[in-house]
Amino acid sequence: MIRAENLSYSFPHKELYNKISFTLEDDVHCAFIGTNGTGKSTLVNMILHPEDYLYDGKLIIDVPGRIGYVSQFYAIDEEKEVTVFDYLSEEFVRLQNKINQICEDMGTTDRLEELMEEYQTTLDEFNAIDGDFYESNIRKQLKVAGLAGYEDQLLSSLSGGEFKLVQAIREMMISPKFIIMDEPDVFLDFQHLNALRNLINSHKGTLLVITHNRYLLNHCFNKILHLENTEIQEFDGNYVDYNFALLQMKIEQQELAASDLEEIERNRRIVERLRNSATAIDSATRGRSLHARVSLLERLEARKTKSPFVDIKQPDIQLHTEGPLEDQTVLHAEDYSVAFDRQIMEHVSFSIQAGEKVAIVGPNGTGKTTLLRDIIRGENPAIHLGENVKTAYLSQMHGEVFDEKATVLKNFEDAGFDTDAQVIGYLKTYGFEEELIYSPVGNLSGGEKNLLQLAKISRTDANLLLLDEPTSHLDTYSQLALEDAIEKYNGTVLMVSHDFYTVANCMDYVLLTEDKGLRKVSMRKFRKMIYADHFDKDYLEYEQKKKDLENRIAFALQAGKYEDAKKLCDNLEQLLLDNGGKNK
């Protein structure tokens, strides 16, 4: 369906792809992976709108029908008050109305042959998406997604995670042959993440899915595309096998490269001695020896093993506070309630003490984000902040925080820097190359926007951080950096998250949304609830060990310690073998 041949593309001052080639065949479910800012979303946009890009090489698109697309960013048109069912049925109703209109026109026109062709084309399009059964299919898909009974809900009343699932259902129904999803898992709760897995696995067509979510990677895909350092790796198989093979290849490649460099350096020293000797003594024999050794050195350099890409672009996230508050209630809610078209929270009361790190966890649509917004706005009489509390807010809606049409530099004018050079130097520690500083915020990837929010939050010296899905869009190394920063932060944190590992690794306890209220739950009890209701305990513990080993191998490679990396890789292989070579 899609084929790239020696595709190259660059932004000003930044090369994204260097002669990459890959193929997406019929009916594969392909995961598209890579760290933040490597150009995954740009490549997706090139597939969707190739005419908008000037690139070298070939990009061949042979897709019957439309290409479906689920964006990494969601925007519900609140003025468009339609139900979930109406939203999902729009394309079917449009084609149905068009067919009816053509039939009506046939009785009053002399363009009968032309209308017959148009009728057949439209009917084929309608049949291709199983139009005769769209009403029952909508209900079936909603049930698969865990959204049974949502048909009559207004689109504008859905949470971000719920709308993501509805978007995925819509594209799967009207674009059955080929669909691209850009991080469809962000903002999904544990139940809906399982629902997305079921939707992906039940789809019969071709899927290209950008994701950092290990659970989906482990359970949904039979092909991997990995974009790294302007090059692409293509692997037919599952993610577990791919990642292990990649680490093994990098260890072998680095060892060979080190051996080649050692041999090159030895010959370079011989050439230097011969050159000095030939200069001191005029000898034809020594001149020939020098020429032969220089030719050997040139051959060695030309065929040396290329060092693998082992650079880890891990941001240096530092969360500061002017001074931690001690022995006081930082945040108190008394009889807090919120409702939209239905009651979301009712008579909620809770307190958070200075220095506590608390996660609000619960299903999509239970008011978690609304609560954070009410705290930051400071207008709800049920919410009280303690004395000298200074807040900072990370929003899952980036447009709430940044002027997305303005440059990154412009958005940091109020961040307390004296010069542009200071901003550039500061943002480099968060992984932003200088050319990105002059780009509009709207051009950044979701992960880059989250990192940018964290960079700005750190400049506020707030002692209460309100973080709404801070790990969404972040790659593995950025997530590790954020977890480390939260652990070291000596202020108070209230975080909305569906990321089990971040909650388990960083939080003191959980506020669980249930029955329109919040219930305080210890981390030990929270873990047991997750094991019982959503994910197998053995799987989560195994996955944590596997991820830890993979990261340690990557860091060992970055440091050039390939002997350590080999030992860790042996440990990883044993772990995989102990678990049957695959995840449970």
C-alpha positions in Angstrom: 0.0 0.0 0.0 2.8 2.4 0.9 6.4 2.2 -0.3 9.3 4.6 0.3 12.5 4.3 -1.7 15.6 6.3 -0.7 13.4 9.0 0.8 15.2 12.1 2.1 13.7 15.2 3.7 15.0 18.1 5.7 13.8 21.1 7.6 16.0 24.2 7.6 19.1 23.2 9.6 17.7 19.7 10.5 17.8 16.5 8.5 14.9 14.2 9.2 15.3 11.3 6.8 18.4 10.2 5.0 17.5 7.8 2.1 15.1 5.7 4.1 13.2 2.8 2.5 10.3 0.7 3.8 7.1 -1.0 2.7 3.6 -1.3 4.2 1.8 -4.3 2.9 -1.9 -5.1 2.9 -3.4 -6.0 6.2 -0.3 -5.5 8.4 -0.6 -3.9 11.8 2.5 -1.8 12.0 3.9 0.1 15.0 5.8 3.2 14.1 8.3 4.0 17.0 11.1 6.4 17.8 12.0 9.1 20.3 10.3 12.5 20.5 11.2 14.8 17.7 12.6 12.3 15.2 10.0 13.1 12.6 7.3 10.3 12.9 4.3 12.7 12.7 6.0 14.5 9.8 6.3 11.3 7.9 2.7 10.5 8.5 1.8 14.0 7.2 3.9 13.3 4.1 1.8 10.1 3.5 -1.4 12.0 3.9 -0.4 15.1 1.9 2.6 14.3 -0.3 1.9 17.3 -2.5 2.8 19.6 0.4 6.4 18.4 0.7 9.6 18.7 -1.4 11.5 15.6 -0.9 14.1 13.4 -2.6 13.5 9.8 -3.5 10.1 8.1 -4.0 7.0 7.9 -1.9 4.5 5.6 -3.6 1.0 5.6 -2.2 -1.4 2.9 -3.6 -4.4 2.9 -1.3 -7.9 2.1 -2.5 -10.3 4.6 -1.0 -9.5 7.3 1.6 -6.7 7.1 4.2 -8.1 7.2 7.7 -6.4 9.4 10.3 -6.6 9.7 14.1 -4.6 12.7 15.2 -2.4 12.8 18.3 -4.2 16.0 19.2 -8.0 16.1 19.7 -10.3 19.1 19.3 -14.0 18.7 19.8 -16.1 21.4 18.2 -18.2 22.4 21.1 -20.6 24.4 18.8 -21.3 21.2 16.9 -23.8 19.6 19.3 -24.1 16.1 17.9 -24.4 12.8 19.6 -21.8 10.0 19.4 -24.1 8.0 17.1 -24.6 11.0 14.7 -20.9 11.6 14.6 -20.1 8.0 13.7 -22.8 7.8 11.1 -22.1 11.1 9.3 -20.3 9.5 6.3 -22.9 6.7 5.9 -25.8 9.2 6.0 -23.9 11.5 3.5 -23.5 8.6 1.0 -27.1 7.4 1.6 -28.4 10.8 0.9 -26.3 11.1 -2.2 -27.6 7.8 -3.5 -31.2 8.9 -2.9 -30.6 12.2 -4.6 -29.0 10.5 -7.7 -32.0 8.2 -7.9 -34.4 11.2 -7.7 -32.4 13.0 -10.4 -32.6 10.1 -12.8 -36.3 10.6 -13.3 -35.9 14.2 -14.5 -32.7 14.3 -16.5 -31.3 13.4 -19.9 -27.8 12.8 -18.3 -28.9 9.2 -17.5 -25.6 7.5 -18.5 -23.5 10.0 -16.4 -25.8 9.6 -13.4 -25.7 5.8 -13.7 -21.9 5.9 -13.4 -22.1 8.3 -10.5 -24.7 6.0 -8.8 -22.5 2.9 -9.2 -19.4 4.7 -7.9 -21.3 6.0 -4.8 -22.9 2.6 -4.2 -19.6 0.8 -4.4 -18.2 3.3 -1.9 -21.2 2.7 0.4 -20.9 -1.1 0.1 -17.1 -0.9 0.7 -17.8 0.4 4.2 -20.6 -2.1 4.8 -23.1 0.7 4.6 -26.3 -1.5 4.8 -25.4 -2.5 8.3 -23.8 0.7 9.7 -26.3 1.2 12.5 -25.7 -2.3 14.1 -21.9 -2.0 13.3 -21.7 1.2 15.2 -23.3 -0.4 18.3 -20.9 -3.4 17.9 -17.8 -1.2 17.8 -18.9 0.9 20.7 -19.4 -2.3 22.7 -15.9 -3.5 21.7 -14.5 -0.2 22.9 -16.2 -0.4 26.2 -18.6 2.5 25.2 -21.8 0.6 25.1 -24.7 2.9 25.7 -22.8 6.0 24.6 -24.8 6.4 21.3 -27.0 9.3 22.7 -24.3 11.2 24.6 -23.2 14.5 23.2 -19.7 14.5 21.6 -18.8 17.6 23.6 -19.5 15.8 26.9 -16.8 13.1 26.3 -13.5 13.1 28.0 -10.3 13.3 25.9 -9.8 9.5 26.2 -13.4 8.7 25.3 -13.3 11.0 22.2 -10.0 9.3 21.1 -11.7 6.0 21.1 -14.7 7.3 19.2 -12.4 8.9 16.6 -10.7 5.5 16.2 -14.1 3.7 15.7 -15.1 6.3 13.1 -12.0 5.9 11.1 -12.1 2.1 11.3 -15.6 2.1 10.0 -15.2 4.5 7.1 -11.6 3.8 6.1 -11.4 0.0 6.3 -8.3 -0.4 4.0 -5.7 1.8 5.5 -5.7 3.9 8.8 -3.0 5.9 10.4 -3.2 6.6 14.2 -0.9 9.1 15.8 -0.6 8.2 19.5 -4.3 7.0 19.9 -3.5 5.7 23.4 -2.8 9.1 25.1 -5.3 10.0 27.9 -6.8 6.5 27.9 -7.6 4.9 31.3 -6.7 1.3 31.9 -10.1 -0.1 30.8 -10.1 2.0 27.6 -6.5 1.0 26.8 -7.7 -2.6 26.7 -10.6 -1.5 24.6 -8.2 0.2 22.1 -6.1 -3.0 22.0 -9.3 -5.0 21.1 -10.2 -2.5 18.4 -6.8 -2.7 16.8 -6.6 -6.4 17.0 -10.1 -6.8 15.5 -9.5 -4.5 12.5 -9.1 -6.3 9.2 -7.2 -3.6 7.2 -3.8 -2.1 7.3 -2.8 0.0 10.4 0.1 2.3 10.9 0.2 3.4 14.6 2.6 5.8 16.3 2.8 4.9 19.9 5.2 4.8 22.9 2.8 2.6 24.9 4.5 -0.7 25.8 1.3 -2.5 26.4 0.0 -1.9 22.9 3.4 -2.5 21.4 3.6 -5.9 23.1 0.1 -7.0 22.1 -1.0 -5.5 18.8 1.5 -5.4 16.1 3.2 -7.8 13.6 5.5 -5.2 12.0 7.8 -2.5 13.4 9.1 0.6 11.8 11.7 2.4 14.0 12.9 5.9 13.0 16.2 6.7 14.6 19.0 9.1 13.7 17.5 9.9 10.2 17.4 6.2 9.4 14.7 3.6 9.5 14.7 0.0 10.7 12.1 -2.3 9.2 11.2 -5.5 11.0 8.6 -8.1 10.3 7.6 -9.5 13.6 6.5 -8.5 17.1 8.0 -5.7 19.2 9.5 -8.0 21.9 11.6 -9.9 19.2 12.5 -6.6 17.4 13.7 -4.8 20.5 15.9 -7.7 21.6 17.3 -8.2 18.1 18.1 -4.5 17.9 20.0 -4.4 21.2 22.0 -7.5 20.1 22.8 -5.9 16.8 24.0 -2.7 18.4 26.2 -4.6 20.8 27.8 -6.6 18.0 28.1 -3.5 15.8 29.7 -1.5 18.5 32.2 -4.2 19.3 33.2 -4.6 15.6 33.4 -0.8 15.3 35.7 -0.6 18.3 37.9 -3.4 16.9 38.1 -1.6 13.5 39.0 1.7 15.1 41.7 0.0 17.2 43.2 -1.5 14.0 42.9 1.8 12.1 44.7 3.6 15.0 47.5 1.0 15.1 48.1 1.5 11.3 47.9 5.2 11.7 50.8 5.1 14.2 52.8 2.9 11.8 52.2 5.4 8.9 53.3 8.3 11.2 56.6 6.4 12.0 57.2 5.6 8.3 56.5 9.1 7.3 59.0 10.5 9.8 61.6 7.9 8.8 61.1 8.6 5.1 61.5 12.3 5.7 64.8 11.8 7.7 66.3 9.3 5.3 65.8 9.6 1.5 65.0 5.9 0.7 62.9 4.6 -2.2 62.1 1.4 -0.3 60.8 3.3 2.7 58.8 5.5 0.4 57.1 2.4 -1.2 56.4 1.0 2.3 54.9 4.2 3.3 52.7 4.3 0.2 51.5 0.7 0.8 50.7 1.4 4.4 48.8 4.6 3.5 46.8 2.6 1.0 46.0 -0.1 3.6 44.9 2.6 6.1 42.6 4.2 3.5 41.0 0.8 2.8 40.5 0.1 6.5 38.9 3.5 7.0 36.6 3.0 3.9 35.3 -0.4 5.0 35.2 0.1 8.8 32.1 -0.9 10.6 29.7 2.0 11.2 29.2 2.7 14.9 25.6 2.1 15.9 23.4 5.0 17.0 23.5 4.9 20.7 22.9 8.5 21.6 20.1 8.8 24.2 18.3 12.1 24.0 17.2 12.3 27.6 16.1 15.7 28.8 17.5 17.1 32.0 14.2 17.9 33.8 14.7 19.9 37.0 11.6 20.8 39.0 12.4 23.7 41.4 10.7 25.4 44.2 11.8 28.6 46.1 11.3 26.7 49.4 9.2 23.8 50.4 6.2 24.4 52.6 6.3 22.5 55.8 3.6 21.1 58.2 0.6 22.7 56.5 -2.3 21.8 54.4 -1.4 22.9 50.8 -4.8 22.1 49.3 -8.2 21.5 50.8 -11.5 20.8 49.0 -14.8 20.9 51.0 -18.1 19.7 49.4 -16.8 20.1 45.8 -19.2 19.2 43.0 -19.1 19.4 39.2 -21.7 18.6 36.6 -22.1 18.9 32.8 -25.0 17.2 31.2 -24.7 14.7 34.1 -23.3 14.8 37.6 -19.6 14.1 37.5 -18.4 14.7 41.1 -20.6 15.3 44.1 -19.9 16.3 47.7 -16.1 15.6 47.4 -13.8 16.6 50.2 -10.1 15.9 50.6 -6.8 17.5 51.8 -3.3 17.3 50.6 -0.4 18.1 52.9 2.9 19.8 52.1 5.4 17.5 50.3 2.9 14.8 49.4 2.8 13.4 45.9 -0.7 12.3 45.0 -2.2 10.8 41.8 -5.8 11.2 40.8 -6.7 8.0 39.0 -10.0 6.8 37.5 -11.9 6.1 34.4 -12.2 8.6 31.6 -15.0 11.2 32.1 -15.0 11.2 35.9 -13.9 14.9 36.3 -10.2 14.6 37.0 -9.1 17.2 34.5 -12.0 19.5 35.5 -10.9 19.4 39.2 -7.3 20.4 38.2 -8.6 23.3 36.1 -10.8 24.5 39.0 -7.8 24.4 41.3 -5.6 26.5 39.0 -8.4 29.0 38.2 -9.0 29.6 41.9 -12.6 30.6 41.4 -14.5 27.6 43.0 -15.4 28.4 46.6 -15.2 24.8 47.5 -11.4 24.7 46.9 -8.9 26.4 49.2 -5.1 26.8 48.9 -2.9 27.2 51.9 -0.8 30.2 52.8 2.1 31.0 50.4 1.1 28.3 48.0 2.3 29.0 44.4 0.9 26.7 41.7 2.0 25.7 38.3 -0.1 23.7 35.8 0.7 21.2 33.0 -2.3 20.9 30.7 -3.1 18.0 28.3 -4.5 20.8 26.1 -1.3 22.6 25.0 -3.2 25.6 23.6 -4.3 26.5 27.2 -0.6 27.1 28.1 1.1 28.3 24.9 0.3 30.6 22.0 0.8 27.8 19.4 1.2 30.3 16.5 4.1 32.1 18.2 7.7 30.7 18.3 9.1 28.7 21.2 11.3 31.7 22.0 8.3 34.1 22.1 6.5 31.8 24.5 9.5 32.1 26.9 9.6 35.9 27.1 7.9 35.8 30.5 10.1 33.0 31.9 12.7 35.3 33.6 15.6 35.2 31.1 17.6 38.3 30.2 18.7 37.2 26.7 17.7 34.9 23.9 21.0 33.0 24.3 20.0 32.1 27.9 16.6 30.7 26.6 18.5 28.7 23.9 21.0 27.3 26.4 18.3 26.4 28.9 16.1 24.6 26.4 19.0 22.6 25.1 19.1 20.8 28.4 15.5 19.7 27.6 16.6 18.3 24.2 15.5 21.3 22.0 18.0 22.0 19.2 18.5 25.6 18.4 16.5 25.6 15.2 13.4 24.5 17.1 13.6 27.6 19.3 12.5 29.7 16.3 9.7 27.3 15.2 6.1 27.9 16.1 5.0 25.8 19.1 2.2 24.4 16.9 4.9 22.6 14.7 6.2 20.6 17.6 5.3 17.0 18.4 3.1 16.2 21.3 6.1 14.9 23.3 8.0 18.1 22.6 5.1 20.3 23.7 4.9 18.4 27.0 8.7 18.8 27.5 8.3 22.5 26.8 5.6 22.8 29.4 7.9 21.1 31.9 10.7 23.4 31.0 8.5 26.4 31.7 7.0 25.0 34.9 10.5 24.6 36.2 11.1 28.4 35.9 8.1 29.2 38.1 9.6 27.9 41.3 6.1 26.7 42.2 5.6 24.7 45.4 2.4 22.9 44.2 2.5 21.3 40.8 -0.8 20.3 39.1 0.2 17.9 36.3 -2.5 16.6 33.9 -1.2 13.5 32.1 2.4 14.6 32.1 3.7 11.4 30.5 1.4 11.5 27.5 3.3 11.6 24.2 6.7 11.2 26.1 9.2 8.6 24.9 10.7 6.1 27.4 13.8 8.2 28.2 11.8 11.4 28.8 9.4 9.4 31.1 12.4 8.2 33.1 13.7 11.7 33.4 10.3 13.0 34.5 9.9 10.3 37.1 13.4 11.1 38.5 12.5 14.8 38.6 9.3 14.2 40.5 11.1 12.0 43.0 13.7 14.7 43.7 11.2 17.6 43.8 10.7 18.8 47.4 7.3 20.5 46.8 3.8 19.0 46.5 2.4 17.2 43.4 -1.1 16.5 42.4 -1.1 14.5 39.2 -3.7 13.1 36.9 -2.3 10.0 35.2 -3.2 6.7 33.6 0.4 5.6 33.5 0.7 2.7 36.0 4.5 2.8 36.2 4.8 6.5 36.8 2.1 6.4 39.5 3.6 3.3 41.1 7.2 4.8 41.0 6.6 8.3 42.1 3.4 8.8 44.1 2.7 8.5 47.9 -0.9 7.5 47.5 -3.8 7.6 45.1 -7.2 9.5 45.1 -9.4 7.1 43.2 -12.5 8.4 41.4 -15.6 6.3 42.1 -19.3 6.8 42.7 -18.9 10.6 41.9 -16.4 10.9 44.7 -12.7 10.5 45.6 -11.4 7.7 47.8 -7.9 7.7 49.3 -6.1 4.5 48.4 -2.6 3.4 49.5 -0.1 2.4 46.8 -0.1 -1.2 48.0 -3.9 -1.4 47.6 -3.8 0.5 44.3 -1.4 -2.0 42.9 -3.6 -4.9 44.0 -6.6 -3.2 42.4 -4.8 -2.8 39.1 -3.7 -6.5 39.2 -7.2 -7.6 39.9 -9.1 -5.4 37.4 -6.9 -4.6 34.5 -3.4 -6.1 34.1 -1.9 -9.4 35.3 0.6 -8.9 38.1 3.2 -11.2 36.6 3.0 -9.3 33.3 3.5 -5.9 34.9 6.4 -7.1 37.0 8.0 -8.9 34.1 7.5 -5.8 31.9 9.2 -3.6 34.5 12.2 -5.9 34.8 12.4 -6.1 31.0 12.2 -2.3 30.5 14.8 -1.8 33.2 17.3 -4.2 31.5 16.7 -2.7 28.1 17.4 0.8 29.5 20.5 -0.3 31.3 21.8 -1.9 28.0 21.1 1.3 26.1 22.9 3.4 28.7 25.9 1.0 28.8 26.1 1.2 25.0 26.0 5.0 25.2 29.0 4.9 27.6 30.9 2.5 25.3 30.8 -0.3 27.8 29.8 -3.1 25.4 31.1 -5.9 27.7 28.6 -4.7 30.4 25.9 -4.5 27.7 26.6 -8.1 26.6 26.2 -9.4 30.1 22.9 -7.4 30.5 21.7 -8.7 27.2 22.3 -12.3 28.4 20.2 -11.5 31.4 17.5 -10.1 29.2 17.5 -13.2 27.0 17.2 -15.4 30.0 14.2 -13.3 31.2 12.5 -13.7 27.8 13.2 -17.4 27.9 11.8 -17.7 31.4 8.6 -16.1 30.1 8.3 -18.3 27.1 9.9 -15.7 24.8 6.8 -13.5 24.9 4.7 -11.5 27.2 1.9 -13.1 29.2 
